Each structure stands twice: as structure tokens, then as C-alpha cells.
């Protein structure tokens, strides 16, 4: 197993998973994950369905807290602070580590208010017009909506709605943006625009993206983690685990593990 450590990156590590197991009730869903996420890079999680990549992603901003049966063992840190410590507010964690979901979910408000509402609730004191414009620009949406900011966000196309959700997350001024298959419901042109925004966002944010699209992973990410799953002996369900984590070029061109090679070459399964 080829898993990079902070010494391999020679960069600041913003998120770290140490020996993380994830359970849903008594069922262990993911086992023994160790990951260092370097600042201002894009990291892709790839692997077959049921391998735990979205589960691990949601652990990074405690979204799994919203599932009553979910719990983790091990340690997840954000800038060397344990985000699961008893004195840590998960709402504060999510303000620093934002999430963009698979299906666009704009608020039933104007485009402007989709951006401004969360920032206002979180006490933003700066110029709101500037924040809205800056957020939409970083999400590669400003030029398309600048003349209709008072129109409903629900009137936008699916791809525009997804970029609106990215802009809404940006407006909260997080340090990390998690993306759970953000392009799976989008057409190729919209997907390309989201990918272009990811390249732009790396200047200011750390991006972690779950994707089933290996071409997308190779295009947008600097590092790639390949997850797999195995059947649980004597039981039901599958156990997800991290097979290999390395620079994206190595994962796709010269992986250390045979399972990785089979997956990225399309011979998996």
C-alpha cells in the first residue's frame, strides 16, 4: 500500500486522517484509512461504488454526524486540531470545511441571496455586493448571471445551479471545499465549466473531490486516492479501504498496486 505522509508532500497538511474506521451501527463500513491532504491542491477520491470514498469525504466536515448510527474510530485533524474532540462545534467545522453535494441544491431565493444569505447568517461584515461578485467569479458563473442577480437561483440550468452552490460555499470563506460527485448529473459542457472552476479555486482553497469519472480525476487533481471494497467474511455487506494514495500522474501511469492498475485501465472486476 502506497500512502503518502506529510514528509512526502513537503507542503502544509491541512487535513489528516489517522487510522480511521467508520461504522454504521455494528457494521464497519471503512477500515484503517490514513490520508494527508495538502493545502491548495485538488485531491480526487476514486474507486467502485460502496468502497467508502464518500463516507470518508463526509467525515472531513462531520456530515456523518447527521446519520444517527454513524461513528468513527481513529483521528481526523484540521490544521492539527482534532475535529471530533468533545469541545469542537461541528457547525464551526463546516464553516471552515465546506461541502458541495452531488445534486445541485440552490435555495428558493434570488441568485444574490443564495450567496449572501449564509454569509449574512455567519456574521459577514464586509461589502456584500463585492462578496457576491467575487464568489460568483471564483465559481466561473459571474459573466452568465451578473445581469439577473435578482432572479431565482432555481431558474438556472443544472450546471449553473451547481456552480451557484459552489459560489455559495465560497462566500462562507472556508479553507477546504469538499465535493461529492459534483458533476455526475451534469452535461459535458457544464462539467467542463465546473472543472475549470476547480483549477481556479486551488489558488485559494484546498479541494477534495469524489468522482466516478477517472478522466475527470486525472484532469483536475494533483493527488489521487484509490479506494476499494471487499466482502466481509461470514457477514453481509462490504468493507471499504484505501488501496493507494499518490500523485495523480503516478496513480494513472505507474501505480504501485495491481488493483489500482486494473481499475484505472478499465480491467477492474
Beta strands, then each sheet from edge to edge (+ up, - down):
strand 1: 2-3
strand 2: 13-24
strand 3: 27-38
strand 4: 42-47
strand 5: 70-78
strand 6: 81-82
strand 7: 97-100
strand 8: 176-180
strand 9: 206-210
strand 10: 223-231
strand 11: 238-247
sheet 1: 1+ 11+ 3+ 2- 5+ 6-
sheet 2: 1+ 11+ 10- 4- 9- 8- 7-
end
